């Protein structure tokens, strides 16, 4: 059986490297007589590259090659990746992807086509990079009803917040270092505004709860407004601030889902996840909480997950490996304005106004806090209730961060 790779960037070249480096053991594990990389699609030239002879700029060279049974998509973006993947599946080729944007937008449709053609569409690397999470959910945790899933899903934002927490850096200074180290792009908006984490929690929620969750239905808030004062108030509370993607299933079958900064208690398994590392907490009815931890990105960690899916596809050539989800339904996702949780508030206000409109709150203090500003944590409120109280109290709000029980 032959393999093609579409996209010869960081991940695609890593896949080629892993396939070559561990070729003998990969073939043995695949239960195939042979497993060879024979085509690489990319519009760029790579003169002198060891795989130069395999390069093509014509997608049809892959689509029309009947010897290619597995196609790896590492192009990124929705188009033309969607069209290429769809055509490969319709042609009876299994597809492995690391493309979170594609899976979040089109996963339900591509899984359905794969089922119709009795081939596989697999995407382990699309959520946690090198962290195994898709396969454990569909296999190891199959006996559980998963009630909740939450995690630190973006290494760039976690690196920035770690610098703010441990080194007292401002967001702007920490972002600059992340860019210098190659953790953040020149345009970091997909990371720092939460879009990357949103796509990942959509995939996880779709898998755990059985219906497709589209990114445009998810309230998404990044870390650009987090100030060092917020970090200090979190420490006074006994915790840290992390960017968390989280989804919860309710008894009526509906779900809540959002991405936002959150106060995390120091004793939480997520609190000590620093630097560019990711962690995903799965809460099952039988198992309780289990956390998957590791590097969420990087050339070889991500390639490792991709090649594991390649091996799985090779082992399931006669029958499809069953997993997937249905399309979404109307009102499946609860409006974020109706989700109830405590809020941390940093504001210019007096305690009398706070007490009058918020009732009993937990005040926080730290040495060096601005004299005209206070920090407090409310009781559990919906966003609608909270917004109404802020307006009625006339608070000059500097920051609002949700408080979790993880």
N, C-alpha and C positions, 0 to 999 in steps of 0.2 A: 504493500500500500504506500502511496506517495502523499506528501504533504505540501501545501502551498502557504506562504505567508503574504498577507496584504498589508503593507506598511512596514518600512524598514528603518523606523526610528529607534528610540531608546528601547522600547519593549520588543519590537519586532526583531531587532538585531540580537537582543538578549535571548529570545526564543531560538534563533538560529544557533547561537553559541551553546545553549544548554543541550539542544538536540545533537550537536556534534560532540560536545564534551562527554556526555553520558550516553552515547549512542547505543552501545552494546546492552546496557542495563535497561534502557528505555524500550528497545525492541523486545527484549525478553519479557518485560512486564506487560507489553502491549498484546502478547500472545499472537503476534503476527510474524510471518517469516522474515519480513523486512519492513522498515518504516523510514523512508528517505525524504528529505527536503529537496524538492525538484524545481520549484518556482518561487520567486519573490517579486511581488508587484510594488513598484514605486516609480513616481515620475522623475525622481532625481537620479543623477549618475553617481556611481561610487567607484571611480577609477582605482584599481589596485586592491579593491576589497576581495577577501578570500572567497566571497560568494558572488562575485561579479558575473560569472557565467550563468547564474540562475536568474538574474534580474530581467524583468520585462516591464514595459510601460502599458501593455495591452491586457486588460482584464480578461478578454476572451481566451487568451493563452491558458488561463486557469480554468475558466468556465467550461471550455470545450475539451479539456484534457481528461479523458475517462479514467486514466490511471490515478488521478488525484482524488482521494476519498475524504480527506480532511483539510479544511481551509481555516487558517488562523487569521483573524481580523484584528489588527492593531493600528488602524489608521486614525481612529479618533473621530469625534463629531458624528452627526447623524447622516449627512449626505456627503459623498456618495456611498458611505459604508452600508447604509440600510439597503439601497438598491443592489449592491454587490452581494451582500449576505443573503438577501431574499432570493436572488437568482441562483446562488450556490445551493441553497436548501431545495429549491424547486428542481434543480438538476440532480438531486439525490446525493449531495455531498454534506457531510456533517460540518458544522462550523463551531469554532471556539473563538471567543472574543474577550478582550479586556476592556471593552468600550462601555463605560458606565452610562454615558449619555445616550447611546444607542439602546441599551437594555431598558433604561428608565422610560424612554419614549416609545419604543416599539417591541418590547420584550414579549408581550402577550401575543401579538400577531406572529412574530418569528417562531415562538414556541408552538403555535398552532400549525404553522406550515411544516415545521420539523416533524410534528406528530403525523400529519397527513402523508408525508413522504417517507416515514419510518426511518428518519435520520435523527441526529442529535444536534441541539443548539445549547452550548454550555458556556458559562461565564463566571467561573469561580474568581478570576482575577479582577472582575469589574467592581467589586466592593472593597475588599480589604487588601488589595495587592497580593502580597505573599502570605497573608493570614488566611488559613482555611476557615471558611464560614458557611458557604453555600452547601457544600457536601455534608458537613456535620449537621446542618439544619434538616436536610432531607433524609439523612441516614441515621446518624447517632442519636438525634433528638426526636426521631419519628414517633416514639411512644408518648411524647408530651403534647399537650395542648399549650402552645406558646401564647402567653397573655401579653407579653411586652418585650420590646427589643429597643436597646438604646446604646449609643456609643460615641466615642471620639473617632470620627470617620475621615478626618483630614489632617495630614501631618504638618502642613504648612501653618495652619492656624494654631495647632497645638504647640509647635515650636515657638511661635510668636508669644503666645500666652505664657509658656514656660519662662521665656526671657523676662516678661513683665513680672511674673510671680517671684522668680528666684533672683533676678538681677536688678529689679527696679527700673527696667527700661520702659520708655514710652512705646506705644504701639508703632509710631513712625520709625523709631530707631531700631526696634526689633524686626520690623518688616524689611528695612534696608539690609540688615545682616542676613535675613532669610534669602533675599535676592542675591546677595554677594556669594552665598554658599550654594546657590542653585536650587534651594528649596521652594522659592517663589518665583513666578514668571515676572517678566517686565510689567505685564498687566496682570496683577494678582487678584482681580475682582472675582473670578470663579471660586477662588479659595476663601478670601477674607470676607466676601459677602454671603458665603454659605451655600452657593449653588452646587459645588462639588459634593458636599455632605448631603444636600437635598437629594441628588440623584441616587446616592448610595442607600439612603434610608428608604427611598421609594422602592428600590429593588428588594431590600430586606423585608419591608412590610408586605409587598406583593407575594413574596415567597412564603412568609410566615402565616399570613392571614387569608390567602387564597384568591384575592382579587387585585387587579392591576391598580396601582396608585400612580397617577400622573404628577410630575413635578409642579405643574401649575396649580394643583389643588393643595399644595403644602405651604403653610406659612413659613417663610424663611428669613432669618435675620442673621447677619454676620457679626464680626467682632470689631468693626471699625470705630464704634462709639465707646468701647471699653477704655476707661481711664485708670491711671494708677490708684486713684482714690477708691475705685471699685474693688481693685485687687486687695487693698489694705482693709477695707470693710469686710471682705470675704474672709481674710485671715482672722479678723476679730471675731467673726461668727464661728470660726473653726473649720474653714474649708478653703476651696480654691474655685476659680472660674474656668470652665471648659466650654468649648463649643460642642453642643450635644445634639445629635439627631435621634429622635425617639418616636416610637409608635406604640399605641396601646389599643387592644381590642376590648370592647365592651360586651355586656351580656346580650344586647340586642343585635349584635353582629356588626355594628358600626365601629369605626376606628377613629382615634385622634392621632395626628402626626404633625410634627413640626421640627424645625431646626432653629436653635437659638443659643446664645450664651446662657449658662446656668450656674448657680451656686451648687457645688458638689461637696458633701461632707468629707472631712479628712479620712475617715475610716472607710470610705467607699473604695471599692476595687478600681474605680476609674480615676480617683484623685491623684494617685501616684504615677499615672501614665504621662510621661514627660517627653520633651524633645519632639522628634518627628514620628514617634510611635503612635499607633492606633490601638484601640481596644473596643470590643463589641460585647455588650452584656445581653444575654438572652435569659428571659425569665419564664420558666416552664412550670406547669402545675405539678408535675411529679418530681422534677429535679431541683427546682428552685432556681437560684441564680448561677449562671456559668459565664465566664468571661474568656474571650479569645483575644490574644494579645500578640503584637509583633509589628514589624515594619509594614506600613500600609502602602508603600510605593517603592520605587527603585527598579533598576534594570533587571537584575537577576532574581530578586524576590518575586516580582510580578511574573517574570518569565517562568519561574518555577511553578506557579499556579496554573499558567497557561498550558505548559507541557503536561502537567498532571491531568488536565482536561483532555488533551490530545490522546494520552494513554487510555483514558476512560472511553473515549470515542472509539478507539481502535479495538477495545475489548467488547464493544457493544455494536458491532457491525450488522449482526443478523436481527437484532431487536433494539428498539429505542429504549434508552434509559429514561424511565418515566418520572417527570416532575414538571411543575408549571403552575399556572393559575388562570382564572377566568378574567374576562374583561371587567372593568369597573361598572358600578350601577349608580344611579342618581342618589344623592345624599348619603353616599357610603362614608365619606370623610366628614367628620364633625367640624363645624366652623370653629376656628381657633378662638374666636371670641367667646365661645361657650365652654372652653376647657378651664377647669378649676385648679389652681395651685397658689401657693404663697408667692409674693413678689418682694424682692429687695428694691428699696427706693432710696436714691440719693437726691436730696432736694433742699432748697432754701424754704424753710417753713418754721412755724413755732409748734411746740408740743400740744398746745391747746387745740389748734386747728386739726392736727393729726388725730388727736384723741376724739374729737367731736365727730369726725367723718370716718375714721378707720377703726375706732374702738381700741381694744388692747393690741399693741404691737410690741415687737422686740427691738429695742433701740440698740444700736451698735456704736462703739467708740474706738478710736485708735489715736495714738499720739501723733500730732502733726496735722490732724484733720482741720479743714477750713472752719474758722470760727462761726461763719454765717451759714453753715451747711450741716445737715444731719443725715444719718443713715438709719433705716429701720426696715424690719421685715413684717409684712402683713399676715393676717390669717389667710386661709385658702379662699380665693375669690376667682370668679370668671374674669376674663379680660373686660367684658362689658361693665361688670360691677366695679372693677378697679378704675377704669377710665372715668366713670361717673363720679367716683369718690375723689379722684384727683382734681377734676373740674370743680366740684363743689367746694373742696378745700382751698382751691386757688393756689396749689403748689407750683413753685418754679422748679420743675424737675430737671435734674442733671443726668440721671441714669435710672433705668428700670431693668432688672434682671430677674428671670424666673428662678425659683428655688425648687430643687428636686429632692427625692428621697432615695437616690441611688447611693 
